[in-house]
């Protein structure tokens, strides 16, 4: 029986589909949904940060970061609007860090029974280069991981 489900949301269609499935699971088991958005600081690698391969200055890194949480709040709001969540116990959290590591830390901190996540997110190009977040989470999590395509 599931009591707590973590759903990382990043604004992608895969994350919305994962949330839809997680909502169905939560309804069936009266579980609490924990929506997580991970704000990732831009890498020094310019290609991944939308520059021409030059290292980022600290000022530019902060400019690109979602320091006030506006983007994260928008992503969480859009996820809530895209999927019917009425009647469910839903909690939201925004964390900063590397997505896979942050998802795993949050899952452990909450003590979730399952993580339901999309197989691909908003950073597909980066995922192909360094390995996908869902793959890392699925192979490292101490709980059930359901990956939605």
C-alpha positions as CSV (number, residue, x, y, z in Angstrom):
1,X,0.0,0.0,0.0
2,X,1.3,3.4,-0.9
3,X,1.2,6.2,1.7
4,X,3.5,8.8,0.1
5,X,4.4,9.4,-3.6
6,X,7.0,11.8,-4.8
7,X,6.5,13.3,-8.3
8,X,9.3,15.4,-9.7
9,X,7.8,18.0,-12.1
10,X,9.8,20.0,-14.6
11,X,7.2,21.3,-17.0
12,X,7.6,18.5,-19.5
13,X,4.8,16.4,-21.0
14,X,6.4,13.3,-19.5
15,X,6.2,14.9,-16.0
16,X,2.5,15.7,-16.6
17,X,1.8,12.2,-17.6
18,X,3.7,10.9,-14.6
19,X,1.6,13.2,-12.3
20,X,-1.6,11.9,-13.9
21,X,-0.6,8.3,-13.1
22,X,0.6,9.2,-9.6
23,X,-2.8,10.9,-9.0
24,X,-4.6,7.7,-9.9
25,X,-2.4,5.7,-7.6
26,X,-2.9,8.2,-4.8
27,X,-6.7,8.1,-5.2
28,X,-6.6,4.3,-5.1
29,X,-4.5,4.2,-1.9
30,X,-5.3,7.5,-0.2
31,X,-1.6,8.4,-0.5
32,X,-0.2,11.9,-0.2
33,X,1.4,13.3,-3.3
34,X,4.6,15.3,-2.9
35,X,5.3,17.5,-6.0
36,X,8.9,18.4,-6.3
37,X,10.5,20.9,-8.7
38,X,14.3,21.0,-8.7
39,X,15.9,24.3,-9.7
40,X,19.3,23.4,-11.2
41,X,22.0,26.1,-11.3
42,X,23.5,26.4,-14.8
43,X,26.6,24.4,-15.4
44,X,29.9,26.0,-16.2
45,X,29.7,24.3,-19.6
46,X,28.4,27.1,-21.8
47,X,26.6,24.8,-24.3
48,X,24.3,23.5,-21.6
49,X,23.6,27.1,-20.4
50,X,22.8,28.6,-23.8
51,X,26.1,30.3,-24.4
52,X,28.9,29.5,-26.9
53,X,31.1,27.2,-24.7
54,X,32.6,29.9,-22.5
55,X,32.7,29.3,-18.8
56,X,29.9,31.2,-17.0
57,X,30.8,34.1,-14.7
58,X,29.2,34.0,-11.2
59,X,27.0,37.0,-12.2
60,X,25.7,35.3,-15.3
61,X,25.1,32.0,-13.4
62,X,22.9,33.9,-10.8
63,X,21.1,35.7,-13.7
64,X,20.2,32.4,-15.3
65,X,19.2,30.8,-11.9
66,X,15.6,30.9,-10.7
67,X,16.7,32.7,-7.5
68,X,13.2,33.9,-6.5
69,X,11.4,30.7,-7.4
70,X,9.2,32.3,-10.0
71,X,9.9,29.7,-12.6
72,X,9.5,26.8,-10.1
73,X,6.2,28.2,-8.9
74,X,4.9,28.5,-12.5
75,X,5.9,24.9,-13.2
76,X,4.1,23.6,-10.1
77,X,1.0,25.7,-10.9
78,X,0.9,24.4,-14.5
79,X,1.3,20.8,-13.3
80,X,-1.7,21.3,-10.9
81,X,-3.8,22.8,-13.7
82,X,-2.9,20.0,-16.1
83,X,-4.0,17.1,-13.9
84,X,-7.1,16.7,-11.7
85,X,-5.8,16.7,-8.1
86,X,-9.0,17.7,-6.3
87,X,-9.6,15.6,-3.2
88,X,-6.0,14.6,-2.9
89,X,-3.5,15.5,-0.2
90,X,-0.9,17.4,-2.2
91,X,2.3,19.0,-0.9
92,X,4.8,21.0,-2.9
93,X,8.4,21.6,-2.5
94,X,11.1,23.4,-4.5
95,X,14.8,22.4,-4.0
96,X,18.0,23.6,-5.7
97,X,20.6,21.2,-6.9
98,X,21.4,18.4,-9.4
99,X,18.0,16.8,-10.2
100,X,18.8,13.1,-9.7
101,X,20.7,13.7,-6.4
102,X,18.0,16.1,-5.2
103,X,15.1,13.8,-6.0
104,X,16.9,10.9,-4.1
105,X,17.6,13.1,-1.1
106,X,14.0,14.4,-1.0
107,X,12.6,10.9,-1.3
108,X,14.7,9.7,1.6
109,X,13.9,12.8,3.7
110,X,10.1,12.3,3.2
111,X,10.3,8.6,3.4
112,X,8.3,8.0,0.3
113,X,6.9,4.6,-0.8
114,X,7.3,5.4,-4.5
115,X,8.7,7.9,-7.0
116,X,6.6,8.4,-10.2
117,X,8.5,10.3,-12.8
118,X,8.7,11.0,-16.5
119,X,11.4,9.1,-18.5
120,X,12.4,12.4,-20.2
121,X,12.4,15.9,-19.0
122,X,13.0,19.4,-20.2
123,X,16.8,18.7,-20.5
124,X,16.7,15.9,-23.0
125,X,19.9,17.0,-24.8
126,X,21.8,17.2,-21.6
127,X,20.4,13.8,-20.6
128,X,21.7,12.1,-23.7
129,X,25.2,13.5,-22.9
130,X,25.5,12.7,-19.2
131,X,22.7,10.1,-18.6
132,X,19.1,10.6,-17.8
133,X,17.8,11.7,-14.4
134,X,15.2,8.9,-14.4
135,X,17.8,6.3,-15.1
136,X,20.0,7.5,-12.2
137,X,17.0,7.7,-9.8
138,X,15.7,4.2,-10.8
139,X,19.0,2.6,-10.2
140,X,19.7,4.4,-6.9
141,X,16.4,4.9,-5.1
142,X,15.6,2.8,-2.0
143,X,11.9,2.8,-2.9
144,X,9.8,1.8,-5.8
145,X,10.4,3.9,-8.9
146,X,7.8,4.1,-11.7
147,X,9.1,5.7,-14.9
148,X,6.5,6.9,-17.3
149,X,7.2,7.3,-21.1
